[in-house]
Amino acid sequence: MDQQQLLHISKQHMWLPFTQMSDYEKDPLIIESGEGVHLKDIEGNEYLDAYSSLWLNVHGHRKKEIDEAIKKQLDKISHSTLLGAANVPSILLAKKIIDLAPERLTRVFYSDSGATSVEISIKMAYQYWQNVGQPHKKKFVTLRNGYHGDTVGTMSVGSIDIYHRVYNSLLFDSIVVPYPNVYHHPSDDEKVVCEQSLTELGEIFKNHHDEIAGMTVESIMQGAGGMNVMPNGYLKGVEQLCRKYNILLIVDEVATGFGRTGKMFAVEHENVQPDMMTLAKGISGGYLPIAATLTSEEIYQAFYADFKEGKTFYHGHSYTGNQLGCAAALANLEIFEKENLVKQAEEKSEWLANQLQEIAKLEHVGDVRKLGLMCGIELVKNKETKEAFPWEERVGYQATLKMRELGMLTRPLGDVIVFMPPLSATYEELAEMLTILRKGIEQVT
Ligand code: PLP
């Protein structure tokens, strides 16, 4: 099929996720191939993948070891159900993940996307309290602007206005507390923001702990809500409050897991031990849809009983624990070991922090936030007053269109530009990306 036909059909019959299709019609893009940190469209234009194909690619595209692991698994079997029967790669992967995860976590429940991994944590926490005889603990506490997926359950523990308000009457109520957002707080003293926020949270826990099942929180860095980084010590403080008030701590590492923040998991920055942890995106190096919800042994044991007691966890998707996905994930983790990738990410993170200081000086850059290789650059009309650009100008979107013209792909979050390259990006490739990032911002602001 030729380019024109592909383009025509994409406009005629496709409906892309989180996309206003009138935008797509004006500026369509059809990717055909990729290699390393490069993506190529059907016209042969090349782009640097500065958003890791939506925050998941780790080693670049067409990484030989992962491709080969998938092919090898194909020769055995692509998929068999995990309902009532395990499979070989899912067992091997469970062991690898548990060896890497915080020690409190001993069990792996598979699924196939970030949203499903969080959805599972919600249902699991809800049922856990029933199984241990405290059915009144039903509510979830979440942070303002949290994003945990787009299913009905995960939207209920998320609170990004623009995505969620349309569906509000469809969702269950959660207790939403302010995010400890240092840049947008009246006091921009990190310590003050941390203490105030924890005090507020402590009050809520004190008054409502009898009805709270769990607190769902993105790990150290909030992604879709604007790439916001928690003040030092905040997540540790949340952990302590959860333990004090008998509330399950559910940490969402869908975006932050697998080296993205300069640690294998972001909880390691503060030595936090969650009761549940959700994983997706980078788990397969960004190759195939696979996800996991990790839980503590205590939670697992609350479900372990004679069938007649009705404590079984009633959840499972058709493709849960897919063999090809698990094989890709195993290969992914082997590369982490072989290439000492977390250490490399840590070093690149330090280098990037220096380079981004130049971007931070630009006239319309209000704030640069970063943890490891996860970065957000907030564009503002007025640097002094932090006044935002008018919403309808879509400055962030325009900047990313300009970057695309210049040969780099990313997606904005309002006026926050996401910069999240694959961990494999070389220093030269990172420098190339930063040049385009800078030009893109300068040319539209
Ligand atoms: N949780 C977090 C923190 C995320 O960033 C995302 C996606 O961006 C999700 C959950 C949902 O993941 P998925 O898009 O794979 O459903």
Residues whose N, C-alpha, C, O or C-beta is under 5 A from the ligand:
A	BS01	PLP	S113 G114 A115 Y147 H148 G149 E218 G223 D252 V254 A255 A280
